[in-house]
Amino acid sequence: MKRVLFALPLLVMASSAFAAGLTVTNNSGLPFDELSASPAGKNTFGANLMDGIKEGALDNGKTVAIAALPDGMYDFKVSAPDEGILCTISNVEVKGSKVEFTAELGKTCK
């Protein structure tokens, strides 16, 4: 019985890590409190991909794992209400379960 109880927390941790499948690095110069995605050019933004992630976890210069997205090109709606930011960054590539918002992408935030 002790072995089962010991293994249970490891299974929960492993499934949690697997569920958060996209690694996002923010070097855009902007803070991200909320992030939603749409296939590029479709304007069909879904739910906040950072739901349940604490505020400030994806400020400029930080990396965090969020909800999974398949590889492809996306438009991202970025929100940081306390800083007055609500914009869209278009044509961002997600590849290998990773995405980086660069300073150049941050400048395109409309």
PLY file of the C-alpha trace (Angstrom):
ply
format ascii 1.0
element vertex 110
property float x
property float y
property float z
element edge 109
property int vertex1
property int vertex2
end_header
0.00 0.00 0.00
2.86 2.38 0.78
4.24 1.94 -2.74
0.91 2.92 -4.27
0.66 6.03 -2.09
4.22 6.98 -2.96
3.65 6.53 -6.71
0.41 8.53 -6.81
2.02 11.98 -6.33
4.57 11.14 -9.03
1.79 10.25 -11.47
-0.04 13.49 -10.70
3.15 15.52 -11.22
3.95 13.72 -14.49
0.46 14.21 -15.90
0.48 17.90 -14.90
3.79 18.45 -16.65
2.50 16.66 -19.74
-0.71 18.70 -19.80
1.16 22.02 -19.90
2.72 21.40 -23.27
3.86 24.74 -24.72
6.96 26.51 -23.46
6.63 30.27 -23.94
9.58 32.65 -23.66
8.72 36.32 -23.44
11.44 38.67 -24.67
8.93 41.08 -26.22
9.40 43.94 -23.78
5.75 43.53 -22.70
4.27 41.78 -19.66
1.81 38.96 -20.42
-0.92 38.23 -17.87
-3.30 36.61 -20.37
-2.57 35.01 -23.70
-5.01 33.53 -26.20
-4.35 32.11 -29.64
-6.03 31.92 -33.01
-4.81 30.26 -36.20
-3.06 33.06 -38.11
-5.51 35.37 -39.87
-8.66 33.63 -38.56
-9.54 35.95 -35.62
-11.01 33.02 -33.64
-9.27 33.51 -30.30
-9.88 30.85 -27.69
-9.66 30.85 -23.92
-6.77 32.23 -21.91
-3.86 29.79 -22.31
-2.41 31.07 -19.04
-5.47 30.23 -16.95
-4.28 29.23 -13.49
-0.79 30.69 -13.94
0.04 33.45 -11.46
0.23 37.07 -12.55
3.77 38.11 -13.43
4.85 34.57 -14.36
5.37 35.66 -17.98
6.72 39.15 -17.56
9.45 40.20 -19.99
12.48 37.92 -19.78
10.61 34.95 -18.28
9.68 31.50 -19.56
6.68 29.41 -18.51
4.87 26.25 -19.60
1.24 26.81 -20.58
-1.61 24.90 -22.23
-0.56 22.94 -25.30
-0.85 24.17 -28.89
0.00 22.20 -32.03
2.86 23.48 -34.18
1.83 26.13 -36.68
1.36 29.86 -37.25
-0.78 31.79 -34.77
-1.98 35.23 -33.86
-1.81 35.85 -30.11
-3.97 38.23 -28.13
-1.89 39.63 -25.26
-3.37 41.25 -22.19
-1.87 42.87 -19.11
-4.75 45.00 -17.75
-2.79 46.56 -14.88
-0.29 47.94 -17.41
-2.95 48.97 -19.94
-1.88 46.42 -22.54
-4.33 44.69 -24.87
-3.02 43.91 -28.32
-2.54 41.26 -30.96
0.80 39.89 -32.12
0.33 38.28 -35.54
2.03 35.47 -37.44
3.97 33.85 -34.60
5.42 30.39 -35.21
4.92 27.62 -32.66
7.44 24.88 -33.37
8.50 21.91 -31.28
6.10 22.92 -28.48
8.02 26.18 -28.07
7.41 29.81 -28.93
9.48 32.91 -28.29
8.07 36.41 -28.37
11.01 38.55 -29.50
11.50 42.29 -29.17
10.62 42.60 -32.87
7.29 40.85 -32.27
6.65 43.07 -29.26
6.98 46.14 -31.49
4.24 44.80 -33.76
1.74 44.57 -30.91
-1.38 46.31 -32.27
0 1
1 2
2 3
3 4
4 5
5 6
6 7
7 8
8 9
9 10
10 11
11 12
12 13
13 14
14 15
15 16
16 17
17 18
18 19
19 20
20 21
21 22
22 23
23 24
24 25
25 26
26 27
27 28
28 29
29 30
30 31
31 32
32 33
33 34
34 35
35 36
36 37
37 38
38 39
39 40
40 41
41 42
42 43
43 44
44 45
45 46
46 47
47 48
48 49
49 50
50 51
51 52
52 53
53 54
54 55
55 56
56 57
57 58
58 59
59 60
60 61
61 62
62 63
63 64
64 65
65 66
66 67
67 68
68 69
69 70
70 71
71 72
72 73
73 74
74 75
75 76
76 77
77 78
78 79
79 80
80 81
81 82
82 83
83 84
84 85
85 86
86 87
87 88
88 89
89 90
90 91
91 92
92 93
93 94
94 95
95 96
96 97
97 98
98 99
99 100
100 101
101 102
102 103
103 104
104 105
105 106
106 107
107 108
108 109
